[in-house]
Amino acid sequence: MPDIKENVPPKDASVAESGSCEPETSGLTQEDESSSQDQPSQTVNEVSKLSSEIGLNHDFHVEENLPANSHSSEGKVKETMHNDFWDHLKEQLSATPPDFSCALELLKEIKEILLSLLLPRQNRLRSEIEEALDMELIKQEAEHGALDVPYLSKYILNMMTLLCAPVRDEAVQKLENISDPVRLLRGIFQVLGLMKMDMVNYTIQSLQPHLQEHSIQLERAKFQEQLNKQPSLLDHTTKWLTQAAADLSTPPPACLDTPDSSSVAGPAPSEAASNSEPLSPTMVLSQGFLNLLLWDPENEEFPETLLMDRTRLQELESQLHQLTILASVLLVASSFSGSVLFGSPQFVDKLKRITKSLMEEFNSRPEAAMQTVSEQVSQEIHQSLKTMGLAALSSDNTASLIGQLQNIAKKENCVRSVIDQRIHLFLKCCLVLGVQRSLLDLPGGLTLIEAELAELGQKFVNLTRHNQQVFGPYYTEILKTLVSPAQALSTKVESL
């Protein structure tokens, strides 16, 4: 059966994947015993992280782990152990008379898994399974050579069909065509493992509102406990919000007009940011969250209230950087090839694939990566224009296209700078208006990456919203000293 990525409480069907007839039990190794005193705190941290992940991700679900690589040492050991067990079972059932000792243990485990898949109100089915898979009676039938294997197999498959999610119907139906008892048992355990995973995901979805509230209360209580021991624990958070307030009071420098930026339509974010409105807690906090996406890795004064989310923020920052490069490439390319080519979703998707495939190289060798991108994009535009019977780019335009694409490798490139600012403006709008409303009025140059922006914006909103729900009371107290008294009294930081 497949492994499960997360730590899941239901009983494990891995008896079918071990070399013993007994279900697997978790025993402490010597290394475990030496560190057992640290387990309570480690368990609390793991529960906190999992609870936080469920709270942040509304689509959180447990997934099937792919089998270990058969070429790795771990994969070879696992595969050998599994095959040895099933070979052993086959020898037992082929003996004269058949030895049902391991098979009975597997039937007992199957029964327990089926019972674990029932909802509390399904008492009639519970009684039916207990009666049909009465292990004492089955053991007696096996001892007297009267075990009705076809009946048991058919009953188990019928019950699996009744209890499984529709997505598993086909897998159960395939089991009905297996006549070999060992292969059938192995297949049953594999599908039961998937059914258990489905049940875990159903439970998570049902309990998510409660888990989310529990996560908020748990994180806040843990932080307050640390704050009681260390009163200076909010120093970095205060400095972070103070800087955000200062940033709002100082308009960012505008990008000088260059040939690179001439095709970028629409108002620049700096124009939208420079206004005479008084600072509000919401504005300051939004700016603070945006600043985290530009955080200097060498700055160790990371806000204490966001330490648990630092890895997620770094992932979002990387995703933002990739979208900046992608949108810059598409914008420059569209200015040379016109609306005819870029009216084709297939053409745009091909340019996206070309650019995305070189993103990893861009981080270490930006100039080399953009040289490759410029050559491939130029070739794609040339070929597409030829296919559509349109005039090819002149040699001067081709050279200009390649040059402007290669210039995107430079951090100070104006197209790249403006696109970066506009993605930040979009994310700021997401915090205030929500993702869907922000998508209705995208800044110039971003329409071609709308789907990617929607994903980025939703992740950012989920993270910041959860963080505010946990630490809102602390932010409110800090922001009282940074904004006007009237604004501080009228606005309570809980959610944007």
N, C-alpha and C positions, 0 to 999 in steps of 0.2 A: 504494500500500500504506500501511497505517497507520504512524504514527511510534511509537516505543517510548519510554516514560517514562524508563526507566533506561538507563545506559550499558551496552550489551550487546555482547560481543565477536563473535558470529557475523557472517558476511558480510551486507551489506545488500542487499536486493532493490530498492533505490531507483533502480536504473538505469531502471526502468520509469516513474519519476516525474521524470526529468530531461529536459533538452532535448538531451542528447547520447546517442549510441549506446554510448559507453563507460561502464562502471560508475563511480559517483561515487568520487572520491578526496579525501582530506582534505589540503588544502594550507595552508600558513601564510600568513596575511595579514600586512601590515606591523605591524598591532597585535599579532598573535600573536607575531611575531618579536621585538618589543620586550619582550614579557613572557615569552619562552620560558625565561629563566633561573629563573623562579618556578614553572615547570610541575612539576618533580619533587616539591616539597613540596606543591603543590596536588593532585597525583595521589595522593600518600600520604594526604592528608587525606580526599579523596573515597573512596578505597578503605576507609579506616578507618570513615567514616560509613556506607558501604553495608554493610560487614561487620557493624557494630554494629546496623544496622537489621535485617539478616537474623537476627542473634542474638536481638534483642528480640522480633521478630514471627515466631512460628512459622507464620503463614499468609502470610508475605511472598511476593509474586508480582509479576511484571512485567505491566502492563496495557496494553491498546491505547489509544493517544491518539486522541481524537476529531479529525476533520478541523478545520483552522483555520477560524475564522469567516469565511465568504465575504464578509461585509460589512466586515471589517477590511482594512487595507492589506496586511498579511502574507498573509491568506487570499486576497485577489484576485491577488496576485503568484504565489502557489503554484498556484492554480487555472489561471491563464493559462499558466504554464510547463508544467504537466502536460498541458493540452489541446493546446498547441502541439506537444508531443512526439508525442502520439498522432495528431494530424492529419498530422504529418510522416510518421509510419510508414504511415498509410493511403495517403498520396500515393505513397510508394515501392512499396507492394504493388499499387497500382492502375495503375502505369505499365506501358507495353508496350515491352520485356519487363519483368516485375516486378523491382524492386531489393530484394534480400534482405539488404543489408549490415547494416541496423539489426536486422532480425529475427534474423539469425544471432548478433549480439551478445547479444540477449535470450535466445536458446536456450542460449547458453554460460552465461549467468548463472543460468538455470533449472537447468541441469545441476549447477552448483556448489552451488546451494542444496539440491537433492535429495541430493547427496552429503554435505552438512553435516548433514543430518537423520538420517543413518545412525549406528547404534551401532558401536563398534569391531569387534564380532564379526560384523557383517553383511557379510562379504567377498563372498558370492555375489551379493548385490544390488548391491554396489559394482561388481563386474565387469560385471554385466548393464547397469547404467546407463552405464558407460564405453563399452560396445559399442553399445548402442542409440542413444546420443547422441554418437557419434564425430564431433567437430566438423570434422575434416579431410574425412571422407567426406561429411558433410552439405553442406559448402561446395562440394565437387566436384559433388554432385547439383544444387545450386542453380545453379551456373555452366552446367550442361548442360540446365537446364530439366526435370530429372527429380526434383525435390524432392517427396517424398510428405508433404504437409502434414497430411492427415487421419490418417495413421499416427502421425506424431510427436505430434499433439495427443492422440490416443487413448492412446498410450503414457504420456505425461506425466500425464494425468488418472488412468490406472490406477495409476501409481506414487504419485501423491498420495493416492489412496484407500487404498492399502496402508500408507502412512507416517503419515497424519494421525491425530489423536486422534478418538475417536467424536463429539466435539462439533462437529467440522468436516465430517462426512460429508455433511450437507445442503448445505453451501456448495459442496463439490466436485461433488455431483450436479447442482446448478444450472448449473455450468459446462458440463456435457455437452450442455445444450440450446442453447448459444450457437454459432451457425454463422459469424458474422462473425469473421475471424481477429484483428482488432485488439481488439475487445471481449473475445475469449477470452483473448488474451495479457494484457490489462489485469486481467481477473478472476483469472487464474492467479497473477499477482504479488501481488494483494491477499490471496488465500488462503494463498500461500506465506509471506507476512509473518506471518500469524496462526499458521501452523504453526511458524515459527521461534520465535515468542514462546512457544508451548506447549512447545517443546523446552528453551528457557531455563528455564522454570518447573519442568519435570521435573528438569532438572539441579540447580537450586537446592534442590528438595526432597530429592533424593538425597544431596546434599553438605552439607545443612544442619548435621548434627552436627559435621562437620569444619570448616565455616565458622564455626560458633559458637565452637568451641574456638580457632580461629585468631584470631577477633575478640578473645577474652579475652586471649590471649597478646600480641597486637599492641597493644591498648590499654594493658595493664600495662607493656609494654616502653617504649612512648612516654612514659608518665607517669614511669617510673623514670628515664628519660634526662633529663627536665625536672627531676625532683627532685634529681638529682645536680648539676645546674647551679644550682639554686635551693633550698637546704635549707629555706627557710621556706614551701615550697609547700603544706604541709599545715596551715598556721596557721588558715585559715578552717574547714577540716574539723574540726580539734580543737575550735574554738569552737562549731561547730554541734553536735557530739556532747556537749560539756559542757552546753550549754543543754538538750539533750534529757534528760540525766540529771537536771538541776535541775527540769525540768517534771514528771518522774515522782515527784519527792520532794514536789511541791507540788500538792495536789488542785485542780482547776479550780473556779471559783465556780459554784454551782448557780443555775439560773434560777428566779426567784420565780414562784409560782403565780399565774396570771392566767386570765381567762375564755378567752383564746386557747389556752392549753396544757392545758385541762382534758380534752380529748378524746384526748390523746396517751397511749397505753397502754404499759406495759412499763417496766422499770428504765432510768434515765438512764445514759449512758455514764460520768458522773462517779462513779456508785456502783461500776461495774465497775472503774474505774481506781484507786479509792482502796483499796489493800490494803497489808498489812504485809510482803509478800514482799520479800526483798532484791533489789536491782537486778541484772540479768544483762545481758551484752552484747547478747543478742537483744532484750530489752525496750528498751534504750537506742537501739539502731539502728532498731527499728521506730518508736519515737517520733520519732526524727530524720527518718525518711522522711515521716512524717505532717506534721511541722512544715514540710516543703518545700511542702506544698499550701496553706500559710497564709503564704508568704514575702512580706515587705514589698518591693515593687518598688524602693523607694529604698534598701534595704539592699544595698550592693555587696559585702558579705562572704559571697558565695555559696560553698558548699563546692567546693573545687577538683576533687574527685573526681566531681562531678556536673555540671560545666560543659557537657559534651557533651550531657547529658540535659535541660538547662534548658528548652529549647523544648518538649520533650515534657511536662515537668512542668507548665509553664504551660498547656498544652492540657488536661491532666488536671484542673488546678485550675479552669479554665473549665467543664469538663464537670461537675465536682462542684458548682459554684455553680448551674448550670442544674438539676441534679437536686434540689438543696435547694429551689429555688423551686417546681419541678414537684411534688415530694412534699408541700410545704406547702399548695399549692393543692388537691391531691387530698384531703388530710387534712381541711382545713376544709370543703370541699364535701361530703365523705362524712358529716361530722357533722350536716349539715342535710338531706341527701337520703336517708340510711338505706341499708340493705344491699340493698334491692330494685333500685335503680338501679345501684349499684356492683357488683351481681352480674352485670351485663351487660358483657362485654369491649368490645362496640362503643361503649357509653356512655363507658366509661373512656378508650378510645382517642380518642374525639372531644374529651374534655376535655384530653387530652394534646396533641392537635394544636393546640387553641386556645392553650394555654399556650406550647408550643414555638415557635409562629409569631411570638410577641412577645418572645422571648428577646433578640434583638439590640437591640430598642428598650429593653428593661429595663436594659441596661448603661449607656445614656446618659440615659434618662428613666424611672426605675423607677416613680415615682408615676403617670405617664401610662399606662405599660404595664399596671400592675396595675388601674387604673381600667377600661381596656378589657377585661382578663381578667375582672374581677369582673362586668361587665355581661354579657359573652358567656356566662360560666359560669352566672350566674343565669338568663339566658334559656333556656339549654339544659336546666337542671334543671326549670324551669317547664314547658317544652314536653314533656319526657319524662314528667313526672308526669301531665300532661294526657293524653298518648297512652296511658299505661298505666291510665288511669282512677283514679288515686290523688289524694288530697287535695292541693291546691296549698299552697305555703308561705304563711303569713300575711304580712301587710305588715311586721310587726315582725321576723319571721324573715328575710324577704328583705333588709330593711335591715341586720340583723345580719350576714348572710352577706356582703353586699357590703362592709360595713365591715371585717370580719375579713380578707377577701381583699385589700382595699386596704392594710391594715396590714402585709401581708407585704413591702411595698416598704421598710419600715424595717429597718435592720440589727439593731436591738435587739428586733425582734418575737420573742416567746418561742417560738411555734410554729416559726418559721424557725431560731431558735438551737438548739432541741432536735433538730430534724431534721438540722441541720448536724452536731451532735455525734454523732448516731447513725450518720450516713453515715461519719464518721471512725472510729467504733467498728467498723463493718462492715469498713472497709478494714484496720483493725488486726487484726481476726480473720482476714482474708484472708492477711495476711503470716505469721500464726502457723499457721493451720489449713488454708489453701488456700481457693479461691473456692467450690467446690462444698459443702464442709462448712459454710462460713459462711452460705451461702444457706438451709441447713436451719433455721436459727434466727435469722431476721432480727429486729432490734429493731423495736418498735412504730412504725407509721407508714410503713414502707418496703416493705411487701409489694406495693403497687401499682406500684412501679418496680423490681421484681425483675430483669426482663430488662436494663434500663438499668444497674442496679448490677452485674450479672454482667459486662457489657462493661467498665465502669469498673474493677472489681476485677481482672479479668484483665490489663488493660493495666498497672495499677499493680504487680501481682505480677511480671509479665514484666520491667518496667523495673528494679525493685529487686533482683530475683534476679540479673539480668545484672550490675548494678552491684556487687553483693556478690561475685560470682565474679571480677570484675576487681580490685576494691580490698579484698577481704577481709583480706589480710595487713596492710594499712595500718590498717584499722579495728581489727584485733585488738590491735595495738601501742598504739593510742590508748586503747582501752577498758580496757586493763590498769590505767591510772591513774585510771579513773572508777568502777570497780566493786570489790567486795571481792576480795582476792587469791584466795580459794577459787573464786569464780565465774569470775574471769579465767583461772585455770589450767585449769578444767574445760570451758570453752566456747571454741571456736575459731570465729570469724566467717567462714563460707564461704557458707552458705545458711541461711535461716530454717527 
